[in-house]
Amino acid sequence: MELTWNGISSDLIPELTCGKVTRQLLGAYRGTSVAVPGRPGAWHFSEQRGRRLITVECFVMVDDFPTDRRDALTAVANWLDINTQAALICGDQPTVYYDAVLLEPPNVDEWRQLGGIFELAFEADPYSYDISTSVAEFNQSVDDEWTHDFGLLVATYPVIEITNTGATNLEGLWITIEGVALNITTTLAVGEILTINSIGMAVTGVANDDVNLTGVYDPTTLTMSGVYGEFPILMPGVNTISVEGDQATTLNIQIYYRKRYRS
C-alpha cells in the first residue's frame, strides 16, 4: 500500500513495502469524572476527543546486502524524519489526510536482504480531513436569515469572507450560525472586506488568504478591536445563518471550509 508522508510517496523507495494499517476507531477519551461525597457515581465533565493512534506495518527487501539494505533503510529514515506535524495519506483512502506526527521510531532487525518487519506509529488528530477544500457563496441583504446544508458529518471550523457590495457603509455587524454569534463593531465601508477565520480565531480586514485552511493569517491585517462573542462553527445538517447590522446594504458572503471525517 502506498503511504504519502509530508507530500512524498513511499513508492519512491521501491525496496519499501507498507502493509497493514491499524487505526484507533475514535480519538482518545479526555473527559473527567469527579466523585462527590454523598452522591452515587460522580459528576462527569465532557471534553472534545483527543488524538488517535495510526500504525503501519512495513518491511524492506533488497537484492543484495549489506550495502543495498543499508541504503534502502537510510532512504526510509530520510523520508520519515519530519520533526513537525505533517499530512499523512494512506493508500486505502487517498481522498483524505491526517494531521499527524511520527512517534518513537522503530528498531529494525537487519538480516541479509531483509530489513525485518517494523511498525510505524503516528499520532493524529481525531478526524481526517478532505484533500480538497469547499466554498459556499451567498449574496444576501443585511438582516436576512437563510439556511444551507454544507454536507458535513463532523462539525467544522470555517473561514468566512464578507464583502460590502451595497451602497451604504455598515457600522458593525452580527453574524450568527446555528445560534453561535460573533459581533464585529468595525465599520465595513462600501467595497471593503472582513474575513472571519474561525480556525485561527482572528478577524482581518482583507480577503481570505488562508488557501489551505490551516488557520494562518497576516497579523498586520488584524482588526480584533471591537470583536465580541464566539467564532462560528459549521454543523452537520441544515445550518441557519444570519447577518444583522444597523444599516441596509447587501453583502457577498463566501464560506470556505474543509470537511472532516471519522474515518
C-alpha positions as CSV (number, residue, x, y, z in Angstrom):
1,M,0.0,0.0,0.0
2,E,1.2,3.5,-0.8
3,L,1.8,5.8,2.1
4,T,2.3,9.5,1.5
5,W,4.0,11.4,4.3
6,N,4.6,15.2,4.1
7,G,3.8,15.1,0.3
8,I,6.3,12.3,-0.5
9,S,5.2,8.8,-1.6
10,S,6.6,5.6,-0.2
11,D,6.5,4.3,-3.7
12,L,9.7,6.4,-4.4
13,I,11.5,3.8,-2.2
14,P,10.9,0.6,-4.3
15,E,12.5,-1.6,-1.6
16,L,10.0,-0.5,1.0
17,T,6.6,-2.3,1.4
18,C,3.9,-0.7,3.6
19,G,1.3,-3.2,4.7
20,K,-1.5,-3.5,7.3
21,V,-2.8,-0.2,8.7
22,T,-4.4,-0.1,12.2
23,R,-6.4,2.9,13.2
24,Q,-8.0,3.7,16.6
25,L,-11.7,3.9,15.8
26,L,-12.1,7.3,17.6
27,G,-9.9,9.9,19.2
28,A,-8.8,9.4,22.8
29,Y,-11.3,9.9,25.6
30,R,-10.4,13.2,27.5
31,G,-13.5,13.6,29.8
32,T,-13.1,13.6,33.6
33,S,-15.3,12.3,36.4
34,V,-15.3,13.9,39.9
35,A,-16.6,11.8,42.8
36,V,-18.9,13.9,45.1
37,P,-19.3,12.7,48.7
38,G,-22.8,11.5,49.4
39,R,-23.7,11.2,45.8
40,P,-23.8,7.9,43.8
41,G,-21.3,7.7,41.0
42,A,-19.7,11.0,40.0
43,W,-20.1,14.3,38.1
44,H,-19.0,13.8,34.6
45,F,-17.3,16.7,32.6
46,S,-17.2,16.0,28.9
47,E,-14.4,17.2,26.6
48,Q,-13.6,17.1,22.9
49,R,-11.8,13.9,21.8
50,G,-8.0,13.8,21.8
51,R,-5.5,12.4,19.4
52,R,-5.7,8.8,18.0
53,L,-3.0,6.3,17.0
54,I,-2.4,5.0,13.5
55,T,0.1,2.2,12.9
56,V,1.5,0.8,9.7
57,E,3.4,-2.5,9.3
58,C,6.4,-2.2,7.0
59,F,9.5,-4.1,5.8
60,V,12.4,-3.5,3.4
61,M,13.6,-6.2,0.9
62,V,16.6,-5.8,-1.4
63,D,18.5,-7.9,-3.9
64,D,21.9,-7.7,-2.2
65,F,23.4,-6.9,1.2
66,P,24.7,-5.2,3.3
67,T,25.1,-2.1,1.2
68,D,21.8,-2.2,-0.7
69,R,20.0,-3.0,2.5
70,R,21.6,-0.1,4.4
71,D,21.0,2.3,1.5
72,A,17.3,1.4,1.4
73,L,16.9,1.8,5.2
74,T,18.7,5.2,5.1
75,A,16.2,6.3,2.4
76,V,13.3,5.2,4.7
77,A,14.9,7.2,7.5
78,N,15.3,10.3,5.3
79,W,11.7,10.0,4.2
80,L,10.3,9.7,7.7
81,D,12.5,12.3,9.5
82,I,10.0,15.1,9.9
83,N,10.0,16.8,13.3
84,T,6.8,18.8,12.8
85,Q,3.2,17.8,12.2
86,A,2.6,16.8,8.6
87,A,0.0,15.3,6.3
88,L,-0.3,11.5,6.3
89,I,-2.3,9.9,3.4
90,C,-2.9,6.1,3.4
91,G,-3.4,4.5,0.0
92,D,-6.6,2.7,1.0
93,Q,-8.3,6.1,1.4
94,P,-6.5,8.6,-0.8
95,T,-9.2,11.3,-0.7
96,V,-8.4,12.3,3.0
97,Y,-5.3,13.0,5.1
98,Y,-4.4,13.0,8.7
99,D,-2.6,15.8,10.5
100,A,0.0,13.6,12.2
101,V,3.3,13.3,13.9
102,L,5.6,10.3,13.8
103,L,6.1,8.8,17.3
104,E,9.1,6.9,18.6
105,P,10.8,5.4,15.6
106,P,11.0,1.6,15.5
107,N,14.1,-0.7,15.8
108,V,14.7,-2.6,12.6
109,D,16.1,-6.1,12.7
110,E,18.5,-6.3,9.7
111,W,19.5,-9.7,8.3
112,R,20.8,-10.4,4.8
113,Q,18.4,-8.9,2.2
114,L,15.7,-8.2,4.8
115,G,15.1,-5.1,6.8
116,G,12.8,-7.0,9.1
117,I,9.1,-6.1,9.7
118,F,8.8,-2.9,11.7
119,E,5.9,-0.7,12.7
120,L,5.5,3.0,12.1
121,A,3.4,4.7,14.7
122,F,1.7,8.1,14.0
123,E,-0.4,10.2,16.4
124,A,-3.0,12.1,14.6
125,D,-6.0,14.5,15.1
126,P,-9.2,12.6,16.0
127,Y,-10.6,13.3,12.5
128,S,-9.3,13.0,9.0
129,Y,-9.5,15.9,6.6
130,D,-10.7,16.1,3.0
131,I,-7.9,16.7,0.5
132,S,-10.0,19.4,-1.2
133,T,-11.5,22.5,0.4
134,S,-15.0,23.6,-0.3
135,V,-16.7,27.0,-0.6
136,A,-20.3,28.2,-0.3
137,E,-21.2,31.6,-1.7
138,F,-24.3,33.7,-0.7
139,N,-25.5,37.2,-1.8
140,Q,-27.7,38.5,0.9
141,S,-29.1,41.7,2.4
142,V,-28.3,42.8,5.9
143,D,-30.9,41.2,8.4
144,D,-31.5,38.3,6.1
145,E,-31.7,34.8,7.5
146,W,-31.2,31.7,5.4
147,T,-30.4,28.0,5.6
148,H,-27.7,25.8,4.0
149,D,-26.6,22.2,4.3
150,F,-22.8,22.1,3.9
151,G,-22.8,18.3,3.6
152,L,-20.9,17.7,6.8
153,L,-20.7,14.6,9.1
154,V,-18.5,16.3,11.7
155,A,-18.6,20.0,12.9
156,T,-16.0,22.1,11.0
157,Y,-14.3,25.5,11.6
158,P,-14.9,27.8,8.6
159,V,-13.2,30.9,7.2
160,I,-15.9,33.5,6.3
161,E,-15.2,36.3,3.8
162,I,-17.7,39.2,3.9
163,T,-17.7,41.9,1.3
164,N,-20.0,45.0,1.4
165,T,-21.4,45.0,-2.1
166,G,-24.1,47.7,-1.4
167,A,-24.1,51.5,-1.5
168,T,-24.0,52.1,2.3
169,N,-21.3,51.7,4.9
170,L,-22.1,49.2,7.5
171,E,-21.4,50.3,11.1
172,G,-20.8,46.9,12.6
173,L,-22.5,43.6,12.1
174,W,-23.6,40.3,13.8
175,I,-23.0,37.0,12.1
176,T,-24.8,34.0,13.6
177,I,-24.6,30.4,12.5
178,E,-26.6,27.8,14.4
179,G,-27.1,30.2,17.3
180,V,-23.3,31.0,17.7
181,A,-22.9,34.8,17.2
182,L,-19.9,37.0,16.6
183,N,-20.3,40.8,16.8
184,I,-17.8,42.9,14.9
185,T,-18.2,46.7,15.6
186,T,-15.7,47.7,12.9
187,T,-17.2,49.8,10.0
188,L,-17.4,47.8,6.8
189,A,-17.3,50.5,4.1
190,V,-18.6,50.0,0.6
191,G,-16.4,47.6,-1.3
192,E,-14.4,46.6,1.9
193,I,-13.8,43.0,3.1
194,L,-13.8,41.4,6.5
195,T,-12.5,37.8,6.9
196,I,-13.5,35.8,10.0
197,N,-11.0,32.9,10.5
198,S,-12.6,30.5,13.0
199,I,-9.7,28.2,12.7
200,G,-7.1,30.8,13.8
201,M,-9.8,32.7,15.8
202,A,-8.9,36.0,14.1
203,V,-10.7,38.8,12.1
204,T,-8.8,40.5,9.4
205,G,-9.6,43.4,7.1
206,V,-8.5,41.7,3.9
207,A,-9.7,38.9,1.6
208,N,-9.1,35.3,2.7
209,D,-5.5,34.3,2.1
210,D,-5.6,31.1,4.1
211,V,-5.8,29.0,1.0
212,N,-5.1,25.7,2.7
213,L,-7.5,26.5,5.7
214,T,-4.9,25.9,8.4
215,G,-5.7,29.0,10.5
216,V,-2.8,31.2,9.3
217,Y,-3.2,34.9,8.7
218,D,-1.1,38.1,8.3
219,P,-1.0,39.7,11.8
220,T,-0.6,43.1,10.2
221,T,-4.2,42.9,8.9
222,L,-5.9,42.0,12.2
223,T,-9.0,44.0,13.2
224,M,-9.7,42.4,16.6
225,S,-10.7,45.6,18.3
226,G,-14.5,45.6,18.8
227,V,-14.8,41.8,18.2
228,Y,-17.1,40.1,20.7
229,G,-18.8,36.7,21.0
230,E,-17.9,33.3,19.7
231,F,-16.3,32.3,16.3
232,P,-18.9,30.4,14.2
233,I,-18.8,26.6,13.6
234,L,-20.5,24.8,10.8
235,M,-22.6,21.9,12.0
236,P,-23.8,18.7,10.3
237,G,-27.2,19.0,8.7
238,V,-29.0,22.2,7.8
239,N,-27.4,25.4,9.3
240,T,-29.4,28.6,9.9
241,I,-27.3,31.7,9.0
242,S,-28.0,35.4,9.5
243,V,-26.1,38.7,9.3
244,E,-27.5,41.6,11.1
245,G,-26.5,45.3,11.1
246,D,-27.7,48.8,11.7
247,Q,-27.7,49.9,8.0
248,A,-29.4,48.4,5.0
249,T,-26.9,47.1,2.4
250,T,-26.1,44.0,0.5
251,L,-23.3,41.5,1.2
252,N,-21.3,38.9,-0.6
253,I,-20.5,36.1,1.8
254,Q,-18.1,33.3,0.9
255,I,-17.7,30.5,3.5
256,Y,-14.6,28.3,3.0
257,Y,-14.4,25.0,4.8
258,R,-12.7,21.6,4.8
259,K,-14.8,18.6,5.6
260,R,-13.7,16.4,8.4
261,Y,-14.5,12.6,8.8
262,R,-14.3,10.0,11.5
263,S,-12.6,7.6,9.0
